[in-house]
Amino acid sequence: MPAYLLDSGILIRHLRNRPGYHGLVKGLNSAGDVSISAFTRVEVVRGMREHERERTFALLDGFITHPIDRATADRAGELLRAWQSRGVILGGPDAIIAASALQVGAVLITTNARHFPMPELVVLAADEDGQLTPVNR
């Protein structure tokens, strides 16, 4: 069964009832194991509107949240270091999310594929309608 790790943009669009995103999350849940990174949880909670509190935590609590453990932190640091040596500055949160997906062997589902240039990471990009496209590198 495939494993999927959702980025923040997917969850935010789901919570804001963007067309196609409820179906996207439901379809992924039917197709495999769906999880989030601990940092994705941080980002979603940080941006939550007060009237969304109950729905937000109900959605987040429905996924396994992968912790930022020693191995994930080390891998994120290595990604940051390796890409910086190539002149590419990655965002720290994106490196943690990518490292989380790599640690658990999950396909990353994101609305911001350009934030994840790592060739070893399998990425599916979601468009504005919640349709997925493989990212080729």
TIVEX-597282 format. One line per 3 residues: number of its first residue (from 1); their letters; for each residue y, x, z of C-alpha. Coordinates in pm, 1 decimal. Layout:
BEGIN
NUM	a	Y:X:Z; ...
***
This chain:
BEGIN
1	mpa	0.0:0.0:0.0; 337.1:149.6:-95.3; 600.6:228.0:165.5
4	yll	969.2:152.6:115.6; 1269.2:267.3:318.2; 1584.1:56.6:280.0
7	dsg	1930.1:210.8:272.4; 2227.1:45.2:442.4; 2371.2:-109.0:125.9
10	ili	2056.7:-314.0:72.7; 2069.6:-462.4:422.2; 2443.5:-528.8:408.8
13	rhl	2410.1:-715.5:79.1; 2117.6:-912.7:224.0; 2321.1:-1006.7:532.2
16	rnr	2621.6:-1104.4:318.8; 2398.1:-1327.4:102.7; 2457.2:-1140.3:-221.4
19	pgy	2260.9:-1300.7:-506.3; 1922.4:-1139.6:-556.1; 1906.1:-948.8:-228.5
22	hgl	1703.2:-1198.8:-25.9; 1449.0:-1198.8:-307.9; 1455.6:-819.7:-327.8
25	vkg	1376.6:-773.8:41.8; 1115.3:-1051.0:36.4; 949.5:-898.0:-270.3
28	lns	937.2:-551.6:-114.6; 788.5:-697.0:205.0; 517.3:-862.9:-4.7
31	agd	445.9:-543.7:-200.1; 428.2:-289.5:81.7; 547.8:-161.3:416.4
34	vsi	926.0:-180.7:454.7; 1118.3:25.0:707.7; 1460.5:171.1:781.1
37	saf	1594.2:498.5:914.7; 1750.3:504.6:1259.9; 2073.5:610.0:1089.4
40	trv	2061.2:307.5:858.7; 2043.5:94.9:1172.1; 2350.5:275.9:1310.5
43	evv	2546.2:214.9:989.9; 2458.5:-154.9:973.7; 2539.5:-219.9:1340.8
46	rgm	2866.4:-27.2:1307.4; 2976.4:-249.5:1017.5; 2850.1:-577.8:1158.2
49	reh	3095.3:-861.2:1205.1; 3078.9:-1028.0:1545.6; 2967.1:-1362.8:1401.8
52	ere	2680.3:-1177.5:1227.0; 2538.6:-1027.4:1546.7; 2235.6:-1254.7:1588.0
55	rtf	2139.3:-1246.2:1218.0; 2195.0:-871.5:1198.0; 1969.1:-785.9:1490.1
58	all	1707.6:-1037.7:1374.5; 1697.1:-863.9:1035.4; 1696.9:-509.6:1177.6
61	dgf	1429.7:-593.1:1433.3; 1205.6:-712.3:1150.6; 1165.8:-355.1:1022.3
64	ith	1006.4:-45.3:1165.4; 1290.0:193.2:1251.7; 1197.7:556.9:1197.0
67	pid	1348.3:779.2:1467.1; 1548.2:1090.7:1405.6; 1288.4:1316.3:1558.6
70	rat	1273.2:1695.6:1543.9; 1093.4:1705.9:1206.7; 1334.8:1458.5:1046.7
73	adr	1639.0:1641.8:1185.4; 1506.3:1975.8:1062.7; 1433.2:1834.9:718.2
76	age	1780.9:1679.6:695.9; 1936.3:2011.0:795.2; 1732.0:2191.6:531.5
79	llr	1843.7:1941.5:267.0; 2208.1:1988.9:363.6; 2172.2:2366.3:360.1
82	awq	1984.0:2381.7:30.1; 2223.2:2154.8:-155.8; 2529.7:2327.0:-8.7
85	srg	2398.8:2658.3:-146.7; 2409.3:2490.6:-491.1; 2767.2:2379.3:-436.1
88	vil	2673.9:2016.2:-363.3; 2792.3:1865.8:-36.8; 2565.2:1586.0:85.0
91	ggp	2672.3:1339.8:349.7; 2500.4:1395.6:683.1; 2390.2:1030.7:710.6
94	dai	2247.5:1041.2:357.6; 2054.9:1359.5:439.0; 1904.8:1191.1:746.5
97	iaa	1809.1:881.8:546.1; 1655.3:1096.4:269.7; 1468.6:1307.0:525.6
100	sal	1337.9:989.4:690.6; 1199.4:863.5:358.7; 1044.4:1201.6:280.8
103	qvg	887.4:1231.4:628.0; 704.6:900.3:593.9; 632.5:924.2:220.6
106	avl	844.8:619.1:139.0; 1031.8:521.1:-175.0; 1402.7:498.5:-95.7
109	itt	1568.1:172.9:-203.3; 1945.7:216.7:-233.3; 2260.6:94.0:-402.3
112	nar	2399.3:450.9:-408.1; 2142.2:660.3:-594.6; 2396.7:935.5:-665.7
115	hfp	2401.8:1012.0:-291.2; 2034.7:1114.9:-314.3; 1994.2:1386.8:-582.4
118	mpe	1676.9:1535.6:-432.3; 1406.2:1556.6:-701.4; 1129.4:1534.5:-440.9
121	lvv	1258.2:1193.7:-326.5; 1142.9:883.2:-515.1; 1443.7:652.0:-547.0
124	laa	1480.0:299.5:-678.9; 1839.1:191.3:-741.0; 1938.9:-171.1:-682.1
127	ded	2210.3:-316.4:-902.1; 2459.2:-588.3:-807.1; 2196.7:-856.8:-874.3
130	gql	1929.0:-691.8:-660.1; 1726.2:-567.8:-956.5; 1551.8:-230.8:-910.2
133	tpv	1554.2:57.6:-1155.1; 1373.8:391.5:-1109.0; 1609.3:687.8:-1083.7
136	nr	1516.8:971.8:-1317.6; 1623.2:1325.1:-1236.5
***
